[in-house]
């Protein structure tokens, strides 16, 4: 069976859901244009490159990290979510401006939201998918979903106020546990 463009698009949307959810949570507190560009670009790039890596490294890598990949994503999202939750309860004057769209936090979120794409890359090779078309579609869809998620997070924050930061942190923590169930 050849993987057609509609199927690739459906896979891309399914892979992009985690990126969208995390982007909504981050968008509540960080949504300047430069932050949106960085996070969208990073999430899109990692969603693009992970299937390529999976394709070339094949099943060997998946067997090595396969049992751990859920735990890796879980820990990264849980730690960031707990930090966001603690930050949300601080008084305004106690808060340290934390930009989650730079450095190790951005890298961790990018890996955590794209680790499933590694396994997709392995499976795409077995069904005869056009690797580059699939990777580009997956990357673009993730970038657009991330941009949309951050803008939605900003709008929710503007509409519902400061407590959205707490809600966003809880969503991130719940998302980390959801990853363990799959």
Backbone bond lengths (Angstrom), bond angles and torsions (degrees), N, CA, C in turn:
res aa  C-N    CA-C-N  psi(-1)  N-CA   C-N-CA  omega(-1)  CA-C   N-CA-C  phi
1 X - - - 1.454 - - 1.525 109.17 -
2 X 1.311 115.85 127.95 1.461 119.81 177.04 1.528 109.09 -89.35
3 X 1.300 115.42 141.61 1.461 121.34 -179.81 1.527 108.41 -84.27
4 X 1.332 116.71 111.23 1.461 121.36 -178.06 1.528 109.85 -86.59
5 X 1.324 114.99 168.15 1.464 121.35 -177.55 1.535 112.91 -57.47
6 X 1.330 120.20 -43.60 1.474 118.42 177.89 1.537 112.51 -60.25
7 X 1.325 117.65 -39.66 1.460 120.01 177.64 1.531 111.32 -66.95
8 X 1.324 115.80 -40.97 1.468 119.73 177.87 1.524 109.47 -61.19
9 X 1.327 117.07 -42.34 1.463 120.91 179.67 1.532 110.49 -62.78
10 X 1.327 117.47 -42.39 1.477 120.24 178.60 1.527 111.16 -63.42
11 X 1.320 116.46 -39.64 1.471 120.34 176.23 1.525 109.45 -63.21
12 X 1.327 116.40 -43.16 1.472 120.93 -179.32 1.522 111.17 -60.82
13 X 1.328 117.01 -43.31 1.464 120.55 179.42 1.532 109.87 -65.02
14 X 1.326 116.84 -43.36 1.466 120.19 178.59 1.529 110.78 -60.47
15 X 1.335 117.05 -42.31 1.465 120.64 178.57 1.529 111.18 -69.05
16 X 1.326 117.07 -30.12 1.461 121.14 -176.63 1.517 114.85 -79.25
17 X 1.319 118.05 -11.08 1.464 120.76 -177.71 1.531 111.53 -60.81
18 X 1.318 117.77 -43.89 1.468 120.01 178.10 1.528 110.64 -62.69
19 X 1.323 116.70 -42.45 1.467 120.23 178.72 1.526 110.38 -61.58
20 X 1.326 116.95 -42.06 1.463 121.51 178.44 1.526 110.62 -61.40
21 X 1.333 116.71 -47.43 1.473 121.10 -178.41 1.523 111.57 -61.10
22 X 1.325 115.92 -45.72 1.466 119.97 179.29 1.526 109.51 -65.31
23 X 1.325 117.59 -40.19 1.464 121.16 -179.50 1.526 111.68 -63.17
24 X 1.331 117.64 -37.65 1.467 120.10 176.41 1.526 108.90 -60.92
25 X 1.327 116.26 -45.72 1.467 120.41 -179.66 1.516 111.92 -62.18
26 X 1.304 117.74 -42.64 1.467 121.17 -179.74 1.531 110.56 -72.91
27 X 1.330 117.02 -36.69 1.457 121.26 -178.85 1.513 114.05 -62.54
28 X 1.331 116.81 -21.20 1.460 121.06 177.85 1.523 110.70 -61.94
29 X 1.329 117.16 -34.61 1.468 120.35 -177.28 1.532 113.82 -114.43
30 X 1.316 118.19 -20.06 1.465 121.22 -174.21 1.515 109.23 -135.07
31 X 1.330 117.01 102.11 1.462 117.41 -177.52 1.520 113.17 -146.24
32 X 1.319 117.14 34.44 1.458 119.37 171.81 1.534 108.08 -73.17
33 X 1.304 118.89 157.37 1.469 120.39 -178.81 1.534 113.81 -54.60
34 X 1.337 117.69 -40.31 1.460 119.41 179.41 1.529 111.15 -65.84
35 X 1.328 117.38 -35.76 1.460 120.93 178.57 1.527 111.16 -68.93
36 X 1.328 116.06 -41.44 1.470 120.67 178.22 1.529 109.70 -62.38
37 X 1.317 116.88 -43.78 1.472 121.02 179.32 1.525 111.58 -63.04
38 X 1.339 116.41 -44.89 1.471 120.01 -179.64 1.524 111.34 -62.17
39 X 1.337 116.25 -49.62 1.456 119.04 -176.24 1.524 110.97 -68.51
40 X 1.323 117.83 -43.21 1.465 120.60 178.57 1.522 110.83 -62.10
41 X 1.321 115.83 -43.67 1.463 120.10 178.69 1.515 112.67 -64.41
42 X 1.326 116.33 -43.84 1.459 120.06 -179.40 1.526 111.90 -66.93
43 X 1.333 116.88 -47.55 1.468 120.07 179.35 1.527 110.00 -62.69
44 X 1.339 116.86 -43.03 1.459 120.20 178.40 1.516 112.22 -62.50
45 X 1.344 116.51 -43.21 1.461 120.30 179.05 1.529 111.21 -62.71
46 X 1.326 117.19 -46.91 1.462 119.36 -178.51 1.528 111.54 -66.53
47 X 1.342 117.50 -36.19 1.466 119.41 176.49 1.526 110.25 -68.02
48 X 1.321 117.71 -29.06 1.464 121.95 176.11 1.527 111.11 -73.66
49 X 1.332 116.42 -47.28 1.465 119.70 -170.49 1.532 113.20 -78.16
50 X 1.324 117.92 -30.38 1.471 119.67 -177.67 1.532 113.19 -61.76
51 X 1.340 120.67 -44.21 1.465 118.23 176.28 1.532 112.35 -62.71
52 X 1.333 115.88 -34.82 1.465 120.20 178.37 1.528 109.63 -64.09
53 X 1.323 116.88 -46.20 1.465 120.87 177.73 1.526 109.82 -61.48
54 X 1.330 116.72 -46.11 1.460 120.62 179.10 1.517 112.13 -59.38
55 X 1.321 116.16 -41.50 1.463 121.83 179.76 1.531 110.27 -59.23
56 X 1.347 116.33 -47.94 1.456 120.38 -174.59 1.523 113.49 -79.23
57 X 1.295 117.41 -33.95 1.458 118.85 -179.33 1.525 112.19 -82.28
58 X 1.302 115.67 -23.62 1.454 120.20 173.94 1.509 114.63 70.42
59 X 1.280 114.68 -166.14 1.453 122.04 -172.69 1.524 113.64 -65.70
60 X 1.301 119.05 -23.28 1.467 121.03 -178.97 1.515 112.24 -57.61
61 X 1.321 117.04 -47.60 1.459 121.09 -179.98 1.524 111.02 -65.67
62 X 1.324 116.74 -42.15 1.460 119.90 -179.23 1.523 110.18 -62.55
63 X 1.323 117.58 -38.62 1.465 119.90 178.57 1.524 111.03 -65.89
64 X 1.340 116.88 -34.28 1.463 120.24 179.84 1.526 111.33 -72.17
65 X 1.340 116.91 -48.25 1.460 118.49 -177.59 1.524 113.17 -100.33
66 X 1.332 116.47 -4.89 1.460 120.55 -175.49 1.511 113.46 -52.91
67 X 1.319 117.18 -45.30 1.461 119.94 -178.98 1.527 111.21 -73.06
68 X 1.307 117.53 -19.90 1.465 121.26 -175.38 1.521 113.80 -102.55
69 X 1.336 118.50 -15.50 1.465 118.92 -170.77 1.519 112.29 -61.97
70 X 1.321 117.75 -36.14 1.461 120.26 176.53 1.521 111.22 -64.68
71 X 1.327 116.17 -40.71 1.461 120.67 179.41 1.526 111.61 -66.79
72 X 1.329 116.76 -37.94 1.467 120.54 179.09 1.526 109.64 -62.46
73 X 1.333 116.78 -51.21 1.462 120.77 179.44 1.527 110.80 -62.47
74 X 1.340 116.96 -40.41 1.459 122.20 178.50 1.525 111.15 -57.42
75 X 1.327 116.69 -50.69 1.466 120.82 -176.96 1.532 112.09 -63.86
76 X 1.316 116.60 -42.79 1.465 119.57 -179.53 1.527 110.18 -61.89
77 X 1.339 116.62 -50.60 1.468 119.86 -178.21 1.527 111.62 -66.97
78 X 1.327 117.65 -37.74 1.462 121.12 179.64 1.527 110.81 -63.47
79 X 1.303 117.67 -47.23 1.474 121.43 -179.10 1.531 110.46 -61.73
80 X 1.329 116.61 -45.66 1.464 119.54 179.95 1.523 110.25 -66.36
81 X 1.331 117.77 -40.60 1.461 121.71 178.32 1.516 112.66 -62.77
82 X 1.330 117.27 -42.41 1.473 121.22 178.47 1.526 110.34 -64.48
83 X 1.328 116.38 -41.52 1.468 119.49 177.41 1.523 111.47 -63.46
84 X 1.334 116.68 -40.25 1.467 120.00 177.04 1.526 110.58 -63.86
85 X 1.327 116.48 -40.73 1.462 121.01 -179.28 1.527 110.62 -63.47
86 X 1.329 116.98 -46.61 1.467 120.31 177.56 1.527 110.70 -59.63
87 X 1.315 116.13 -42.52 1.462 121.44 -179.28 1.533 110.98 -63.97
88 X 1.331 116.94 -34.68 1.468 120.18 -176.86 1.525 113.06 -68.41
89 X 1.322 117.09 -21.20 1.461 119.83 -179.65 1.525 113.36 -94.34
90 X 1.312 116.90 -4.48 1.458 119.57 177.29 1.515 109.88 -75.28
91 X 1.321 115.14 149.58 1.459 120.20 173.98 1.527 108.38 -70.08
92 X 1.303 116.19 154.37 1.463 121.15 -176.33 1.530 112.51 -52.23
93 X 1.329 117.07 -41.60 1.467 119.36 -177.80 1.524 112.80 -72.39
94 X 1.348 118.30 -19.01 1.464 122.09 178.38 1.516 112.80 -86.44
95 X 1.326 116.71 -19.01 1.453 120.65 -172.81 1.519 111.45 -69.67
96 X 1.314 114.51 138.31 1.452 122.33 171.73 1.521 105.66 -102.52
97 X 1.304 116.42 127.37 1.462 119.40 -179.01 1.522 109.57 -60.54
98 X 1.311 116.03 117.29 1.458 121.98 -177.74 1.528 108.60 -116.05
99 X 1.303 116.08 112.69 1.460 121.17 178.82 1.520 108.39 -94.15
100 X 1.338 115.80 109.54 1.461 121.21 -177.96 1.523 112.06 -82.81
101 X 1.334 117.00 6.86 1.464 120.36 -178.84 1.525 112.05 -105.97
102 X 1.327 116.35 17.03 1.465 119.81 177.82 1.527 109.83 -135.97
103 X 1.303 115.42 163.22 1.456 122.62 169.77 1.521 115.90 61.32
104 X 1.338 113.49 -146.97 1.465 121.46 -175.08 1.524 112.26 -63.99
105 X 1.326 116.78 -32.83 1.462 119.42 179.32 1.524 109.95 -64.37
106 X 1.317 117.20 -47.00 1.465 120.67 178.23 1.527 110.73 -61.89
107 X 1.312 116.77 -43.72 1.466 120.23 178.76 1.529 110.81 -61.18
108 X 1.326 116.70 -46.17 1.461 120.60 179.79 1.517 112.29 -61.67
109 X 1.324 116.80 -44.94 1.466 120.21 178.27 1.523 111.10 -64.36
110 X 1.317 116.96 -39.26 1.465 120.93 179.92 1.526 111.24 -63.37
111 X 1.310 116.50 -43.71 1.468 120.52 178.56 1.528 110.23 -67.91
112 X 1.330 116.45 -46.34 1.469 120.34 -176.58 1.525 111.71 -60.64
113 X 1.331 117.22 -38.33 1.467 119.30 -177.17 1.522 112.94 -83.76
114 X 1.323 118.14 -9.85 1.466 119.73 -176.95 1.523 114.04 -117.55
115 X 1.303 118.25 2.33 1.461 120.05 -174.29 1.538 111.84 -64.84
116 X 1.327 117.48 -30.28 1.463 120.20 176.68 1.529 111.92 -65.33
117 X 1.318 116.35 -28.39 1.462 120.21 179.70 1.531 111.42 -65.52
118 X 1.319 117.59 -22.64 1.461 121.57 176.19 1.526 109.78 -62.12
119 X 1.317 116.10 -48.86 1.467 120.90 177.78 1.522 112.06 -64.69
120 X 1.331 116.88 -35.91 1.458 120.80 177.91 1.523 109.64 -62.52
121 X 1.320 116.70 -38.17 1.467 120.45 178.40 1.510 112.45 -60.77
122 X 1.331 116.74 -40.45 1.465 120.63 177.47 1.524 109.87 -62.77
123 X 1.330 115.88 -47.08 1.467 119.03 -176.71 1.523 112.30 -69.08
124 X 1.328 118.10 -30.47 1.461 120.43 178.83 1.526 111.04 -62.54
125 X 1.303 116.37 -34.97 1.458 119.88 178.48 1.517 112.54 -64.74
126 X 1.309 117.29 -31.08 1.467 120.65 -177.88 1.521 112.58 -80.23
127 X 1.343 118.34 -19.03 1.465 120.04 -179.04 1.525 112.81 -107.01
128 X 1.298 116.95 7.86 1.462 120.34 175.17 1.511 115.40 75.34
129 X 1.313 117.46 30.82 1.466 120.55 178.73 1.519 110.16 -74.95
130 X 1.298 115.95 150.24 1.462 121.91 172.54 1.529 106.38 -74.46
131 X 1.317 117.09 104.65 1.463 123.10 -173.60 1.517 111.87 -53.54
132 X 1.321 117.56 -49.86 1.457 120.44 -172.73 1.521 111.74 -70.37
133 X 1.313 117.72 -38.92 1.460 120.67 176.44 1.527 109.51 -62.87
134 X 1.320 116.24 -47.74 1.465 120.12 -179.36 1.522 111.17 -61.82
135 X 1.324 117.87 -45.38 1.464 121.33 -178.29 1.529 111.24 -63.54
136 X 1.331 117.02 -41.82 1.463 120.36 179.70 1.529 110.42 -65.62
137 X 1.333 117.02 -45.14 1.465 120.20 179.57 1.529 110.02 -61.99
138 X 1.319 117.29 -45.41 1.466 121.51 179.98 1.535 110.23 -60.99
139 X 1.326 117.30 -43.79 1.466 120.94 179.49 1.519 113.14 -64.63
140 X 1.321 116.72 -44.28 1.468 120.34 -179.20 1.528 110.42 -66.24
141 X 1.315 116.76 -44.86 1.470 120.03 179.71 1.531 110.28 -61.16
142 X 1.325 117.50 -42.56 1.473 120.32 178.74 1.521 111.24 -63.30
143 X 1.322 117.41 -41.43 1.466 120.55 179.35 1.530 110.86 -63.35
144 X 1.330 116.86 -43.62 1.466 120.56 179.89 1.532 110.54 -67.23
145 X 1.332 117.16 -40.97 1.466 120.05 178.64 1.525 110.89 -65.99
146 X 1.324 117.31 -35.42 1.462 121.14 177.75 1.523 110.28 -66.71
147 X 1.322 116.44 -47.08 1.465 120.95 177.38 1.537 110.02 -57.15
148 X 1.317 116.68 -47.39 1.469 120.95 179.59 1.525 111.53 -61.82
149 X 1.323 116.12 -41.83 1.459 120.52 179.86 1.522 112.36 -63.73
150 X 1.327 116.52 -42.22 1.462 119.21 179.71 1.523 111.14 -65.73
151 X 1.328 117.10 -40.91 1.461 120.24 178.90 1.529 110.94 -66.52
152 X 1.327 117.23 -37.83 1.462 120.40 175.97 1.526 110.34 -64.99
153 X 1.326 117.30 -42.40 1.468 120.86 177.51 1.511 111.84 -59.39
154 X 1.332 116.62 -42.00 1.470 120.69 177.98 1.519 110.53 -62.84
155 X 1.327 116.47 -44.39 1.466 120.82 -178.95 1.530 110.42 -64.19
156 X 1.336 117.70 -41.79 1.464 121.25 178.11 1.521 110.83 -62.37
157 X 1.331 116.03 -39.90 1.463 120.71 179.17 1.528 110.87 -65.06
158 X 1.327 116.07 -42.93 1.462 119.90 178.93 1.527 111.06 -65.26
159 X 1.324 116.57 -36.11 1.466 121.41 -176.43 1.524 112.05 -78.08
160 X 1.332 116.80 -43.83 1.462 120.63 -172.13 1.520 114.41 -106.27
161 X 1.317 117.59 -5.93 1.452 120.36 172.81 1.523 115.69 84.28
162 X 1.322 114.16 -161.68 1.458 123.97 -170.97 1.531 113.39 -58.51
163 X 1.306 118.83 -33.66 1.471 121.09 -176.43 1.520 112.60 -66.85
164 X 1.320 117.45 -15.24 1.470 119.72 176.98 1.516 110.90 -62.04
165 X 1.336 117.30 -28.67 1.463 120.08 177.64 1.531 110.07 -63.64
166 X 1.324 116.68 -40.50 1.462 121.26 177.51 1.525 110.09 -65.99
167 X 1.318 116.53 -45.25 1.467 120.94 178.95 1.525 109.90 -60.83
168 X 1.327 117.25 -43.19 1.461 121.40 -179.92 1.527 111.17 -61.77
169 X 1.324 116.93 -41.16 1.467 120.32 178.23 1.526 110.60 -63.99
170 X 1.315 116.75 -41.87 1.469 120.75 179.27 1.531 109.95 -64.25
171 X 1.327 117.30 -40.72 1.466 120.81 177.75 1.526 110.13 -60.77
172 X 1.323 117.37 -42.51 1.463 121.01 179.03 1.523 110.88 -63.17
173 X 1.321 117.55 -42.34 1.466 121.62 178.21 1.528 110.00 -64.03
174 X 1.324 117.53 -45.51 1.470 120.79 178.06 1.526 111.47 -62.37
175 X 1.331 116.69 -38.77 1.455 120.71 177.12 1.520 110.82 -61.78
176 X 1.328 116.91 -38.18 1.470 119.48 178.79 1.531 110.38 -62.33
177 X 1.339 117.57 -38.97 1.460 120.21 178.90 1.536 111.64 -72.69
178 X 1.333 116.48 -32.27 1.460 120.42 176.96 1.524 110.57 -60.96
179 X 1.322 115.33 -37.66 1.462 120.04 -179.59 1.522 110.86 -60.78
180 X 1.309 117.69 -34.85 1.461 120.94 179.58 1.516 112.80 -67.51
181 X 1.324 117.84 -24.50 1.460 120.36 -176.36 1.505 112.35 -82.05
182 X 1.337 118.80 -9.36 1.466 120.77 -179.37 1.494 112.33 -105.20
